[in-house]
């Protein structure tokens, strides 16, 4: 009971198949991008279960703002705990921009090759790879104020 009275916000926990990426209590607002649109989650929000898109996840805590690259997964919220189970996720300060740029270039080449070969399955996989790389580049640029 004492925890309920002292908690000023929600707890945001982000996990991937390789482990926990983020865990922060007393977050004022978390904005997730779902397949149904963008949702802001604050203390006492109604329970939620949503499929995520490849996009950024924004976390606001006081005057601080953190952006993470989240590449699909699900978000579940109940009892002031937002749990994101993502295919992959990275905080903006851990993104290797040159690696993301190389991934983007490889994905673009794969798209061109798949279009030439009329390989729809490879084209779909390459487009997802491109979206993930662009998301990572975007999140890293947000951190740098670009």
N, C-alpha and C positions, 0 to 999 in steps of 0.2 A: 504494500500500500504506500509506503514512503516513497518508492520509486515513481509511482504515478504522480505524486504531488511535486516532485523535484524535476521531473522530465519536462523540458520546455518545448520539445518538438518530437519528431519521429526518428527512428533509427533506420538507416539505410545500409543494407548488406547486399553486396554483389558477389556472386560466386560463379565460377566457370568450371569446366571439367578438370582444370589443373589446380583449382583451389580458390581461396577467397582473395578477391581483388580489392575490395573496399568494405569497410565497416565503420560507420560513424554515427554516434548518438546525437540527439538534440539538433537535428536538421530542421530548419524552418520550412523548406519547400524542396521537393524533388519533382522535376518535370521529365516524364518519360514519353517516348514516341511509340505509340502502339499502332497496330494495323488499323485500328478504328479512329486514330487521330492522336493528338497530343493531350496528355492528362497531367495536371498538377496535383500533387499529393501533399497534404498537410496534416497536422495533428487532428485526430478525430474524423478523418476521411472515412467514407463508407468502405466496407470491404471490396476488394478489387482483384480480379484475375484477368490478365490481358496478354496477348501475344505481342512481342516487341518487333519493331522494324530495325533495320541497320541504320542507326542514327545516333546522335549524341544524347546523353543523359545529363541534365543540368541539376546541380545541387547547390542550394543557397543556405548558408548558415551565418546569421548575423550579416556582417558586411562582406563576408567571404563568398566567393562563387567558384565552384569547381565543375569542370566539364569532363565527361568520360566518353570514350568511343565504345559503344555497345553494338555488337553484331548479332542481333536476333536473340531469341530466347523468350522467357515469360517473366512477367512481374506479378507479384502477389502482395497484397496489402491487407493487414488486419492487425488489430490491437497496437496500432502505432508503430508497426514494423513493416517496412517495405523490403521485400526480398526479391532480388533480380537474379534469376538463373539464366545466364547468358551463354551463348555458344563461345564467345570470347569477349573480353572487355579490357580496356586499358585506360589508366588515368592519363591526362594530357601530358604530364611531365615524364611519363615512361615511354612515350611513343618515339620510335626511331624514325624521323621524318625521311631520311634518305632511303631507308628500307621500305617505307610505305610508298615513296615515289617510284622505286624500282618495281614494287608489286603492281602499281598502277600501270606502268609501262608494259609489264609482262601481260597484264590482263587485257590491255588494249590490243596488243599483238595477237593474243589468243582469240579475241573477238573477231579481228580481221580474218584470221586463218579459218575460224569456224564459219564465218559468213561465206568465204570462198568455197569451202567444202560442203556448205549447206548442212552442217552438223548442228541441229537444234539443241541437242543435249549439251554439247560442249559450249555452245553459244550461251545457254542459260547459266552454266557454271562460271563461265568467264565474266558474265555480267555481274554475278554476285561477288566475284573476286574484285571487280572494279569498284563496286559500291562500297565494299569493305575498305579498300585502299583509300578511296576518296574521303570516306568518313574519318579515317585515322588522320589524314592530312588536314582535313577541316578542323578537327578537334585540337590538333597541335597548333594550328594557326590561331585559333581562338585564344589559347593560352598565351601566345606571343603578342596578342592584341592586333592581329592582322585582319 
